[in-house]
């Protein structure tokens, strides 16, 4: 199976309510603990101020990527960019 690789750049919305912040924490916990078996988290970095992150994931298709990110909708500003192998 050919996998697609994406970098996910996300920033927490600064105006989150306490309830939205709790939903964000729950979504983040599920992101790390309930990752589908056919998805590989290759790299993950949190910004020093803890307001955002950069993650590189390999997924079977774009639909899988979108499903993984769906719980974060409305809680973060996200950009999902496809990656290619660099020529060496």
Secondary structure, DSSP 8 states (H G I E B T S, - for coil): ---EEEEEEEEE-TT--HHHHHHHHHHHHHHHHS--TT-EEEEEEE-TTSSEEEEEEEESSHHHHHHHHGGGTTTEEEEEEEE-----
